[in-house]
Amino acid sequence: MTKIKDSVVWVTGASSGIGEQLAYQLAEKGAKLIISARRKEELDRVKSNCKSETVETLSLDLEDEFSLKQRAKEAGTIFGEVDILINNGGISQRDTILNTSLEVDRRLMEVNYFGSITLSKTLLPKMVERKKGHHVIVTSTVGIINTPFRSGYGASKHALHGFYDALRAEHHNDNIKVTIVLPGYIKTNISYNALVGDGSQQNKMDPGQAKGMSPEKCARLIIKAIENNKTEVYIGGAKEKLGIYLKRFWPKAAAKAVRKLRVK
Ligand SMILES: NC(=O)c1ccc[n+]([C@@H]2O[C@H](COP(=O)([O-])OP(=O)(O)OC[C@H]3O[C@@H](n4cnc5c(N)ncnc54)[C@H](OP(=O)(O)O)[C@@H]3O)[C@@H](O)[C@H]2O)c1
């Protein structure tokens, strides 16, 4: 069981959506909370809405490797060493492979993959020394079963599974825990902020997103999974969860089903 109360918890992507709701619920559970994203004014808004005195903001850009390492060192000086890192910040994609420039593919990898592992790798030595630490990583259903229009996004989420499965195995004996979270459709701004092929934002809500689970419920299920030290947790509608099992046990049927999906 991972305890939230009095633990130092660091959440990225806390300026909106799932991360914002995680911040409110973790604060209510008594975490010593650090919230991060690029937009400082949005982090200040989230902080002021948290029902807790132990919340601090730490703005960062997941694309900026050098400053990220600095931020990870700073994080350990705010309330003491970080006990739980929730790598939640990220951006999505809505375009075909043919339309998507390589720059966009690289940007998705930088933010979603390299940004997250930079924070984990910077915190890891201290966690190993202390024999204490929990890495929580928000990937996606498309981290198992990718769909059209998400080639680079899904690839970055697949990569996270590869990295964090290895981290879990290498540091089991150091008491380092890893929980991989796979949300399906959650009603946030993710599709507004998603990149199209030339690197601009889509700026519209997808129909699937609009009908998705609330970010409040998603955050509640993520926290439950952390407390119960789950290896992986699937959050979302029955269809998205079915897709994961289909891909694992009947890959041919999954490939056929995915061709017919309306995902944009
Ligand atoms: N919503 C869904 O249906 C869904 C499904 C599966 C997985 N997910 C995953 O859930 C996570 C949270 O997304 P969300 O749905 O809550 O979307 P969101 O509302 O768009 O939130 C994304 C968060 O990531 C931060 N972010 C984006 N680029 C960043 C960068 N370069 N540096 C630092 N922070 C950055 C944003 O903050 P700033 O703009 O202030 O930097 C924001 O706080 C993402 O990893 C996403 O892939 C979402």
The ligand as an SDF file (V2000), in Angstrom:
LIG
                    3D

 48 52  0  0  0  0  0  0  0  0999 V2000
   -7.8980   12.9380  -22.0650 N   0  0  0  0  0  0  0  0  0  0  0  0
   -7.7730   11.7380  -22.5660 C   0  0  0  0  0  0  0  0  0  0  0  0
   -8.6900   11.1890  -23.2070 O   0  0  0  0  0  0  0  0  0  0  0  0
   -6.4930   10.9660  -22.3750 C   0  0  0  0  0  0  0  0  0  0  0  0
   -6.4740    9.6180  -22.7770 C   0  0  0  0  0  0  0  0  0  0  0  0
   -5.3130    8.8960  -22.6030 C   0  0  0  0  0  0  0  0  0  0  0  0
   -4.1990    9.4780  -22.0280 C   0  0  0  0  0  0  0  0  0  0  0  0
   -4.2390   10.7910  -21.6590 N   0  0  0  0  0  0  0  0  0  0  0  0
   -3.0110   11.3710  -21.0710 C   0  0  0  0  0  0  0  0  0  0  0  0
   -3.3260   12.0530  -19.9090 O   0  0  0  0  0  0  0  0  0  0  0  0
   -2.3430   13.0490  -19.6530 C   0  0  0  0  0  0  0  0  0  0  0  0
   -3.0310   14.3550  -19.2450 C   0  0  0  0  0  0  0  0  0  0  0  0
   -3.7690   14.8600  -20.3480 O   0  0  0  0  0  0  0  0  0  0  0  0
   -5.1820   15.5870  -20.2100 P   0  0  0  0  0  0  0  0  0  0  0  0
   -6.1770   14.7160  -20.8440 O   0  0  0  0  0  0  0  0  0  0  0  0
   -5.4120   16.0460  -18.8390 O   0  0  0  0  0  0  0  0  0  0  0  0
   -4.9640   16.8130  -21.2270 O   0  0  0  0  0  0  0  0  0  0  0  0
   -4.7770   18.3870  -21.0150 P   0  0  0  0  0  0  0  0  0  0  0  0
   -5.9390   18.9520  -20.2890 O   0  0  0  0  0  0  0  0  0  0  0  0
   -4.4380   18.9150  -22.3610 O   0  0  0  0  0  0  0  0  0  0  0  0
   -3.5100   18.4800  -20.0510 O   0  0  0  0  0  0  0  0  0  0  0  0
   -2.2050   18.2980  -20.5160 C   0  0  0  0  0  0  0  0  0  0  0  0
   -1.2430   18.8300  -19.4510 C   0  0  0  0  0  0  0  0  0  0  0  0
    0.1090   18.6330  -19.9260 O   0  0  0  0  0  0  0  0  0  0  0  0
    0.8260   19.8550  -19.7850 C   0  0  0  0  0  0  0  0  0  0  0  0
    1.8490   19.9600  -20.8380 N   0  0  0  0  0  0  0  0  0  0  0  0
    1.6870   19.8690  -22.1790 C   0  0  0  0  0  0  0  0  0  0  0  0
    2.8510   20.0910  -22.8060 N   0  0  0  0  0  0  0  0  0  0  0  0
    3.7740   20.3350  -21.8330 C   0  0  0  0  0  0  0  0  0  0  0  0
    5.1630   20.6580  -21.8460 C   0  0  0  0  0  0  0  0  0  0  0  0
    5.8750   20.7930  -22.9850 N   0  0  0  0  0  0  0  0  0  0  0  0
    5.7850   20.8500  -20.6590 N   0  0  0  0  0  0  0  0  0  0  0  0
    5.1010   20.7500  -19.4890 C   0  0  0  0  0  0  0  0  0  0  0  0
    3.7980   20.4440  -19.4160 N   0  0  0  0  0  0  0  0  0  0  0  0
    3.1420   20.2410  -20.5750 C   0  0  0  0  0  0  0  0  0  0  0  0
   -0.2410   20.9440  -19.9350 C   0  0  0  0  0  0  0  0  0  0  0  0
    0.1520   22.1280  -19.2530 O   0  0  0  0  0  0  0  0  0  0  0  0
    0.7440   23.4640  -19.9120 P   0  0  0  0  0  0  0  0  0  0  0  0
    0.0470   23.6730  -21.2290 O   0  0  0  0  0  0  0  0  0  0  0  0
    0.4560   24.5190  -18.8920 O   0  0  0  0  0  0  0  0  0  0  0  0
    2.2130   23.1790  -20.0520 O   0  0  0  0  0  0  0  0  0  0  0  0
   -1.4190   20.3100  -19.1870 C   0  0  0  0  0  0  0  0  0  0  0  0
   -1.3160   20.5600  -17.8180 O   0  0  0  0  0  0  0  0  0  0  0  0
   -1.5120   13.1470  -20.9410 C   0  0  0  0  0  0  0  0  0  0  0  0
   -0.2870   12.4650  -20.7630 O   0  0  0  0  0  0  0  0  0  0  0  0
   -2.3670   12.4260  -21.9750 C   0  0  0  0  0  0  0  0  0  0  0  0
   -1.5950   11.8500  -23.0000 O   0  0  0  0  0  0  0  0  0  0  0  0
   -5.3570   11.5410  -21.8140 C   0  0  0  0  0  0  0  0  0  0  0  0
  1  2  1  0
  2  3  2  0
  2  4  1  0
  4  5  1  0
  4 48  2  0
  5  6  2  0
  6  7  1  0
  7  8  2  0
  8  9  1  0
  8 48  1  0
  9 10  1  0
  9 46  1  0
 10 11  1  0
 11 12  1  0
 11 44  1  0
 12 13  1  0
 13 14  1  0
 14 15  2  0
 14 16  1  0
 14 17  1  0
 17 18  1  0
 18 19  2  0
 18 20  1  0
 18 21  1  0
 21 22  1  0
 22 23  1  0
 23 24  1  0
 23 42  1  0
 24 25  1  0
 25 26  1  0
 25 36  1  0
 26 27  1  0
 26 35  1  0
 27 28  2  0
 28 29  1  0
 29 30  1  0
 29 35  2  0
 30 31  1  0
 30 32  2  0
 32 33  1  0
 33 34  2  0
 34 35  1  0
 36 37  1  0
 36 42  1  0
 37 38  1  0
 38 39  2  0
 38 40  1  0
 38 41  1  0
 42 43  1  0
 44 45  1  0
 44 46  1  0
 46 47  1  0
M  CHG  2   8   1  16  -1
M  END
$$$$
